[in-house]
Amino acid sequence: MKAYRYYVRSPDGRAIFGFDRLEAAVGVALEYGAGAALVDTMAQAYHPMVQEMRPRADGSKELFYLPIGGWDTGRFGADRDMIEGIKKGHPAIVHAFLAKGASANAVDTKGGPALHWAAARGNAEVVKLLLAHGADINARDGKGQTALDVAVAKNKTAIRDLLKAAGAG
């Protein structure tokens, strides 16, 4: 699997495509239209890493930077970058790193699985994305907790219900 720098995610979140050149990625995002996201997986620390296609008042389309800054991406690999993306909270970032080769079962330096981070953040779209990419719903962190345990402890009822519906027990 080839890892690209730029990824464009469709507005419905079903498709993601990688590009070496920013110009190509921008062109595809423009074709997708409103709601498409362009992620720079090598954004430098504190530089914007996500752009979203939005309509302008005159009917044209334009990419707008979202207030989500990069970090030292690439320094520790796609798995750790994806977990940082989960912390940032935008599903397109997580999707881009999954497309770049990150594992849905990635763990942080303390043994915290990606699914636990998504559950703690309460982001249902990211939880669904990780599950669709094979995240172990019953994985345990360094404290022996499952993602369901984390969702319950953090009072993330929608995530709790989602995990239960997906087979967490």
Backbone as CSV, one residue per row, in Angstrom:
resi,resn,N_x,N_y,N_z,CA_x,CA_y,CA_z,C_x,C_y,C_z
1,MET,0.846,-1.178,0.000,0.000,0.000,0.000,0.890,1.238,0.000
2,LYS,0.655,2.105,-0.939,1.426,3.339,-1.036,0.849,4.376,-0.082
3,ALA,1.732,5.010,0.652,1.315,6.074,1.564,1.491,7.419,0.855
4,TYR,0.458,8.218,0.873,0.477,9.529,0.250,0.539,10.608,1.325
5,ARG,0.807,11.813,0.907,0.806,12.934,1.850,-0.595,13.510,2.017
6,TYR,-1.311,13.675,0.922,-2.618,14.318,0.940,-3.713,13.280,0.714
7,TYR,-4.790,13.423,1.456,-5.950,12.537,1.301,-7.200,13.386,1.203
8,VAL,-8.086,12.980,0.291,-9.369,13.656,0.134,-10.451,12.661,0.499
9,ARG,-11.318,13.077,1.415,-12.426,12.244,1.877,-13.726,12.782,1.295
10,SER,-14.532,11.873,0.792,-15.810,12.265,0.207,-16.725,12.863,1.271
11,PRO,-17.679,13.689,0.860,-18.590,14.311,1.831,-19.360,13.302,2.683
12,ASP,-19.681,12.129,2.123,-20.415,11.125,2.890,-19.499,10.217,3.705
13,GLY,-18.195,10.391,3.584,-17.236,9.605,4.358,-17.003,8.200,3.861
14,ARG,-17.588,7.838,2.732,-17.439,6.468,2.239,-16.145,6.231,1.468
15,ALA,-15.588,7.271,0.903,-14.397,7.097,0.067,-13.289,8.036,0.515
16,ILE,-12.061,7.559,0.326,-10.892,8.392,0.599,-9.828,8.033,-0.418
17,PHE,-9.185,9.058,-0.962,-8.178,8.857,-1.991,-6.919,9.622,-1.628
18,GLY,-5.765,9.018,-1.897,-4.490,9.635,-1.593,-3.836,10.250,-2.815
19,PHE,-3.051,11.312,-2.572,-2.372,12.041,-3.635,-0.990,12.477,-3.171
20,ASP,-0.055,12.484,-4.116,1.282,13.010,-3.827,1.319,14.525,-3.971
21,ARG,0.485,15.038,-4.856,0.516,16.465,-5.166,-0.721,17.177,-4.625
22,LEU,-0.487,18.313,-3.988,-1.573,19.106,-3.426,-2.552,19.546,-4.511
23,GLU,-2.050,19.926,-5.669,-2.916,20.408,-6.742,-3.938,19.344,-7.139
24,ALA,-3.502,18.096,-7.219,-4.413,17.003,-7.570,-5.473,16.816,-6.493
25,ALA,-5.050,16.873,-5.230,-5.986,16.712,-4.114,-7.020,17.835,-4.113
26,VAL,-6.577,19.059,-4.348,-7.496,20.196,-4.390,-8.513,20.011,-5.513
27,GLY,-8.055,19.547,-6.660,-8.956,19.318,-7.784,-10.041,18.309,-7.470
28,VAL,-9.669,17.222,-6.808,-10.653,16.199,-6.445,-11.616,16.736,-5.387
29,ALA,-11.103,17.469,-4.406,-11.974,18.062,-3.384,-12.986,19.013,-4.026
30,LEU,-12.540,19.781,-5.009,-13.458,20.684,-5.717,-14.541,19.899,-6.453
31,GLU,-14.157,18.795,-7.064,-15.135,17.957,-7.769,-16.159,17.367,-6.805
32,TYR,-15.703,16.915,-5.646,-16.630,16.379,-4.648,-17.607,17.447,-4.173
33,GLY,-17.124,18.640,-3.943,-17.991,19.726,-3.511,-18.123,19.832,-2.006
34,ALA,-19.164,20.496,-1.585,-19.380,20.817,-0.168,-19.303,19.577,0.702
35,GLY,-18.536,19.702,1.779,-18.396,18.610,2.733,-17.180,17.738,2.519
36,ALA,-16.526,17.850,1.382,-15.297,17.085,1.163,-14.210,17.632,2.081
37,ALA,-13.314,16.763,2.512,-12.221,17.178,3.390,-10.893,16.801,2.756
38,LEU,-9.929,17.699,2.854,-8.574,17.467,2.373,-7.665,17.469,3.589
39,VAL,-6.922,16.374,3.787,-6.050,16.227,4.955,-4.598,16.173,4.499
40,ASP,-3.767,17.001,5.097,-2.321,16.968,4.873,-1.712,16.155,6.012
41,THR,-1.368,14.902,5.738,-0.881,14.010,6.794,0.564,14.300,7.205
42,MET,1.180,15.274,6.566,2.536,15.662,6.940,2.596,17.126,7.370
43,ALA,1.477,17.665,7.801,1.433,19.065,8.236,2.403,19.263,9.392
44,GLN,3.117,20.356,9.338,4.051,20.665,10.413,3.286,21.081,11.662
45,ALA,3.969,21.016,12.778,3.356,21.404,14.047,2.788,22.811,13.945
46,TYR,1.564,22.953,14.424,0.836,24.221,14.504,0.380,24.766,13.150
47,HIS,0.598,24.031,12.065,0.093,24.440,10.756,-1.217,23.694,10.499
48,PRO,-2.176,24.335,9.850,-3.462,23.661,9.587,-3.267,22.384,8.782
49,MET,-3.999,21.346,9.163,-3.851,20.078,8.447,-5.130,19.629,7.755
50,VAL,-6.244,20.278,8.024,-7.501,19.874,7.409,-8.161,21.081,6.738
51,GLN,-8.584,20.860,5.500,-9.372,21.852,4.782,-10.711,21.206,4.440
52,GLU,-11.744,22.018,4.462,-13.072,21.512,4.144,-13.675,22.350,3.023
53,MET,-14.278,21.654,2.069,-14.911,22.334,0.948,-16.254,22.907,1.400
54,ARG,-16.431,24.194,1.162,-17.674,24.867,1.535,-18.153,25.740,0.382
55,PRO,-19.460,25.878,0.256,-19.984,26.776,-0.784,-19.822,28.227,-0.343
56,ARG,-19.608,29.079,-1.323,-19.530,30.516,-1.050,-20.877,31.145,-1.397
57,ALA,-21.094,32.354,-0.957,-22.359,33.056,-1.199,-22.651,33.204,-2.688
58,ASP,-21.612,33.316,-3.503,-21.819,33.501,-4.944,-22.033,32.178,-5.688
59,GLY,-22.112,31.071,-4.966,-22.355,29.768,-5.576,-21.097,28.981,-5.909
60,SER,-19.932,29.616,-5.833,-18.687,28.891,-6.083,-18.309,28.070,-4.849
61,LYS,-17.263,27.271,-4.978,-16.804,26.438,-3.869,-15.388,26.857,-3.494
62,GLU,-15.071,26.706,-2.213,-13.741,27.087,-1.748,-13.331,26.191,-0.588
63,LEU,-12.039,25.864,-0.540,-11.510,25.117,0.594,-11.208,26.083,1.735
64,PHE,-11.696,25.753,2.923,-11.444,26.557,4.114,-10.615,25.721,5.091
65,TYR,-9.609,26.339,5.673,-8.828,25.645,6.694,-9.644,25.540,7.975
66,LEU,-9.618,24.372,8.579,-10.238,24.185,9.890,-9.178,24.438,10.957
67,PRO,-9.572,24.850,12.137,-8.593,25.158,13.188,-8.049,23.891,13.860
68,ILE,-7.449,23.046,13.041,-6.850,21.807,13.546,-5.404,21.799,13.080
69,GLY,-4.497,21.982,14.022,-3.085,22.053,13.683,-2.424,20.692,13.651
70,GLY,-1.368,20.623,12.870,-0.572,19.410,12.794,0.296,19.240,14.030
71,TRP,1.076,18.214,14.015,2.029,17.904,15.080,3.244,17.355,14.368
72,ASP,4.135,16.714,15.027,5.311,16.142,14.366,4.915,14.861,13.653
73,THR,4.026,14.998,12.655,3.529,13.833,11.934,4.672,13.098,11.268
74,GLY,4.544,11.781,11.216,5.555,10.950,10.589,6.695,10.573,11.502
75,ARG,6.848,11.262,12.600,7.965,11.004,13.500,7.855,9.648,14.183
76,PHE,6.640,9.250,14.537,6.452,7.997,15.263,5.654,6.961,14.490
77,GLY,5.283,7.248,13.259,4.569,6.283,12.435,3.079,6.539,12.360
78,ALA,2.457,5.857,11.404,1.039,6.069,11.108,0.131,5.725,12.288
79,ASP,0.462,4.676,13.052,-0.391,4.291,14.185,-0.493,5.408,15.219
80,ARG,0.639,5.925,15.631,0.612,6.993,16.637,0.011,8.266,16.064
81,ASP,0.262,8.518,14.774,-0.347,9.690,14.145,-1.867,9.566,14.130
82,MET,-2.360,8.360,13.880,-3.815,8.174,13.873,-4.395,8.444,15.263
83,ILE,-3.731,7.977,16.299,-4.225,8.232,17.657,-4.223,9.739,17.937
84,GLU,-3.209,10.454,17.483,-3.208,11.910,17.626,-4.380,12.507,16.854
85,GLY,-4.668,11.945,15.682,-5.814,12.394,14.896,-7.130,12.176,15.618
86,ILE,-7.244,11.053,16.320,-8.449,10.788,17.117,-8.599,11.871,18.188
87,LYS,-7.492,12.241,18.805,-7.525,13.290,19.825,-7.962,14.628,19.235
88,LYS,-7.606,14.883,17.974,-8.001,16.129,17.299,-9.498,16.141,17.010
89,GLY,-10.103,14.952,16.843,-11.552,14.849,16.750,-12.183,14.940,15.376
90,HIS,-11.395,15.015,14.312,-12.007,15.102,12.983,-11.892,13.750,12.282
91,PRO,-13.028,13.145,11.902,-13.005,11.812,11.281,-12.136,11.712,10.030
92,ALA,-12.030,12.778,9.255,-11.227,12.713,8.032,-9.752,12.471,8.348
93,ILE,-9.262,12.997,9.463,-7.867,12.766,9.846,-7.660,11.284,10.136
94,VAL,-8.560,10.715,10.913,-8.467,9.293,11.268,-8.553,8.446,10.004
95,HIS,-9.484,8.771,9.137,-9.670,8.030,7.887,-8.403,8.113,7.029
96,ALA,-7.782,9.288,6.979,-6.561,9.461,6.189,-5.439,8.570,6.717
97,PHE,-5.267,8.517,8.015,-4.183,7.686,8.560,-4.493,6.199,8.426
98,LEU,-5.752,5.821,8.483,-6.107,4.433,8.199,-5.760,4.099,6.749
99,ALA,-6.081,5.014,5.838,-5.755,4.808,4.425,-4.245,4.786,4.205
100,LYS,-3.530,5.470,5.049,-2.067,5.546,4.949,-1.393,4.313,5.550
101,GLY,-2.171,3.442,6.185,-1.615,2.202,6.708,-1.684,2.011,8.205
102,ALA,-2.286,2.956,8.937,-2.418,2.792,10.387,-3.359,1.631,10.685
103,SER,-3.122,0.992,11.806,-3.964,-0.110,12.248,-5.109,0.419,13.109
104,ALA,-6.303,-0.101,12.881,-7.448,0.264,13.717,-7.237,-0.228,15.149
105,ASN,-6.268,-1.126,15.340,-5.944,-1.641,16.665,-4.677,-1.022,17.234
106,ALA,-4.297,0.142,16.724,-3.114,0.840,17.224,-3.276,1.158,18.702
107,VAL,-2.157,1.209,19.416,-2.164,1.570,20.838,-1.175,2.699,21.077
108,ASP,-1.460,3.495,22.099,-0.538,4.565,22.456,0.610,3.985,23.295
109,THR,1.488,4.840,23.758,2.675,4.374,24.489,2.338,3.730,25.835
110,LYS,1.131,3.953,26.340,0.722,3.355,27.614,-0.235,2.183,27.425
111,GLY,-0.396,1.746,26.174,-1.258,0.603,25.903,-2.716,0.934,25.660
112,GLY,-3.025,2.204,25.481,-4.410,2.624,25.224,-4.776,2.436,23.767
113,PRO,-5.706,1.536,23.463,-6.112,1.320,22.078,-6.833,2.524,21.471
114,ALA,-6.727,2.625,20.152,-7.373,3.722,19.416,-8.868,3.788,19.717
115,LEU,-9.520,2.638,19.793,-10.962,2.623,20.049,-11.287,3.236,21.416
116,HIS,-10.425,3.045,22.384,-10.632,3.640,23.707,-10.585,5.166,23.622
117,TRP,-9.625,5.682,22.837,-9.523,7.130,22.662,-10.775,7.676,21.999
118,ALA,-11.256,6.982,20.983,-12.468,7.433,20.287,-13.673,7.397,21.225
119,ALA,-13.763,6.354,22.029,-14.872,6.246,22.983,-14.797,7.361,24.019
120,ALA,-13.614,7.635,24.510,-13.434,8.686,25.520,-13.790,10.058,24.960
121,ARG,-13.486,10.276,23.698,-13.783,11.554,23.056,-15.255,11.673,22.678
122,GLY,-15.951,10.542,22.626,-17.380,10.561,22.325,-17.697,10.800,20.863
123,ASN,-16.779,10.435,19.980,-16.979,10.675,18.556,-17.489,9.405,17.879
124,ALA,-18.799,9.335,17.675,-19.434,8.138,17.118,-18.925,7.820,15.718
125,GLU,-18.702,8.845,14.909,-18.229,8.597,13.543,-16.847,7.944,13.550
126,VAL,-15.982,8.371,14.450,-14.649,7.766,14.542,-14.750,6.341,15.085
127,VAL,-15.611,6.117,16.066,-15.817,4.766,16.591,-16.281,3.843,15.468
128,LYS,-17.262,4.270,14.698,-17.762,3.457,13.574,-16.666,3.192,12.553
129,LEU,-15.868,4.189,12.264,-14.778,4.058,11.297,-13.757,3.017,11.772
130,LEU,-13.380,3.092,13.033,-12.418,2.122,13.577,-12.999,0.711,13.559
131,LEU,-14.253,0.574,13.944,-14.885,-0.747,13.923,-14.954,-1.295,12.500
132,ALA,-15.282,-0.445,11.541,-15.353,-0.870,10.140,-13.992,-1.314,9.608
133,HIS,-12.931,-0.793,10.210,-11.576,-1.165,9.799,-10.972,-2.255,10.689
134,GLY,-11.819,-2.916,11.471,-11.377,-4.091,12.211,-10.895,-3.892,13.629
135,ALA,-11.222,-2.764,14.252,-10.818,-2.565,15.649,-11.426,-3.651,16.526
136,ASP,-10.630,-4.172,17.441,-11.080,-5.202,18.379,-11.966,-4.540,19.426
137,ILE,-13.250,-4.832,19.352,-14.227,-4.190,20.236,-14.024,-4.573,21.705
138,ASN,-13.376,-5.699,21.948,-13.161,-6.153,23.325,-11.718,-6.007,23.794
139,ALA,-10.907,-5.229,23.056,-9.518,-4.998,23.469,-9.501,-4.301,24.823
140,ARG,-8.473,-4.579,25.582,-8.323,-3.967,26.910,-7.092,-3.078,26.943
141,ASP,-7.207,-2.007,27.712,-6.074,-1.100,27.865,-5.187,-1.577,29.012
142,GLY,-4.208,-0.800,29.372,-3.276,-1.158,30.438,-3.933,-1.326,31.797
143,LYS,-5.137,-0.792,31.970,-5.876,-0.907,33.234,-6.898,-2.037,33.184
144,GLY,-6.941,-2.737,32.048,-7.888,-3.840,31.905,-9.275,-3.422,31.449
145,GLN,-9.444,-2.158,31.054,-10.748,-1.657,30.634,-10.965,-1.848,29.135
146,THR,-12.206,-2.064,28.770,-12.588,-2.102,27.358,-13.059,-0.707,26.947
147,ALA,-13.274,-0.512,25.658,-13.810,0.762,25.175,-15.199,1.015,25.767
148,LEU,-15.976,-0.059,25.946,-17.290,0.078,26.564,-17.157,0.588,27.993
149,ASP,-16.186,0.053,28.741,-15.940,0.535,30.104,-15.617,2.030,30.105
150,VAL,-14.805,2.449,29.139,-14.423,3.860,29.044,-15.652,4.718,28.730
151,ALA,-16.467,4.283,27.784,-17.671,5.034,27.418,-18.613,5.178,28.618
152,VAL,-18.779,4.118,29.371,-19.647,4.161,30.551,-19.066,5.112,31.600
153,ALA,-17.763,4.989,31.862,-17.116,5.830,32.871,-17.176,7.307,32.502
154,LYS,-17.117,7.615,31.231,-17.134,9.006,30.771,-18.552,9.490,30.458
155,ASN,-19.543,8.648,30.717,-20.944,8.985,30.479,-21.223,9.346,29.016
156,LYS,-20.617,8.600,28.126,-20.830,8.767,26.681,-21.877,7.746,26.261
157,THR,-23.138,8.057,26.538,-24.225,7.089,26.346,-24.402,6.679,24.882
158,ALA,-24.251,7.608,23.965,-24.393,7.265,22.549,-23.303,6.272,22.124
159,ILE,-22.102,6.469,22.634,-20.992,5.561,22.313,-21.225,4.214,22.994
160,ARG,-21.684,4.250,24.225,-22.011,3.000,24.935,-23.024,2.187,24.120
161,ASP,-24.080,2.841,23.687,-25.121,2.149,22.923,-24.570,1.638,21.593
162,LEU,-23.749,2.422,20.945,-23.136,2.014,19.681,-22.252,0.784,19.868
163,LEU,-21.432,0.781,20.896,-20.545,-0.355,21.164,-21.342,-1.604,21.528
164,LYS,-22.376,-1.442,22.326,-23.218,-2.591,22.670,-23.891,-3.161,21.436
165,ALA,-24.397,-2.300,20.580,-25.052,-2.741,19.341,-24.067,-3.464,18.422
166,ALA,-22.797,-3.099,18.521,-21.761,-3.723,17.688,-21.229,-5.021,18.288
167,GLY,-21.703,-5.365,19.483,-21.323,-6.637,20.080,-20.411,-6.564,21.294
168,ALA,-20.155,-5.364,21.809,-19.329,-5.248,23.010,-20.078,-5.842,24.181
169,GLY,-19.329,-6.487,25.038,-20.011,-7.084,26.178,-19.217,-7.043,27.358
